[in-house]
């Protein structure tokens, strides 16, 4: 059985202010690294979904909107999950 790979996808154009040299077409061999990069990414236009998908199979293992990742959850509130 082939090892899982992870791809970062978005319904918008992905960029990263912190990770300037990121190639968003890259397939990651580590799910934690893929999620960390996705969490630091933003989309243009804003508030589009960012997700990490396991390959093969297409299972979404992480999903957020770029504004959610950039904004902390206020105390006493729970982050929403899609």
N, C-alpha and C positions, 0 to 999 in steps of 0.2 A: 504494500500500500504506500502510495506517495505521501510525503510529508505535506502538511497543510501550509499554504502560503496565504498572505493577507494583503488585500488591496484597499486603499483609501479611495472612496468615491464621494461624489457630491452632485446635487441637483443644480449647483452654481459653479462658478469658476473658483478654484481653490488657490489661496495664497497664504503665506505665513510671514508675519513681521519679525518673529523671533528666529525662524529657521529659513533664512533667505535662499539657501541653495537646495532646498528639497525638490526632488523630482517626484511629482505626484503620480507618475505612471509606474513607480517602483513597486515590486512585490516584496513584502516583508516576510522573513522566515520566523519572526517572533511577534506574537499577538500583542504583547505589552508595548513593544516599541511602536507598532502600527497605531495602537490606541493613543499613545502619548503624542505622536506626531499629529494625528487627527484632532486631538483635543486642543492643540496649539494652532490649529489652522482656522482661517476665516474664509468666508465666501463673498463673492461679488456677483450679483447684488447680495447685500446682507440678509441674514436670517434664513438662508437656504440650508437644507440638511447636509450634514457630514456624517459618513458612516464608514465602518471597517467591515469588509466582507471576507469570509473564509473561502478559500478556493482549494480544491474544487467543491462544488456544491452550492455556493452562493449564500450561505447562512450569514446574516448580519449579526455581528458580535458586539458592535458598539454603534450608537446612533445619537446624534444631538443636532441642534441648530447652532450655527456659529455664534450667535449672540448669547445662547445659553452657556457655552463654554467660556465666553469672555466675562460673563456677569456672575458674581457670587450669589448664592441663594441667600435671601435675607434670613436672619435668625427667626426660628419658629416656623419656617416654611419648608416644605419638602420639595426637592427638585422633581419636576414632572418627567415621566418616562413615556416615550412614544411606543 
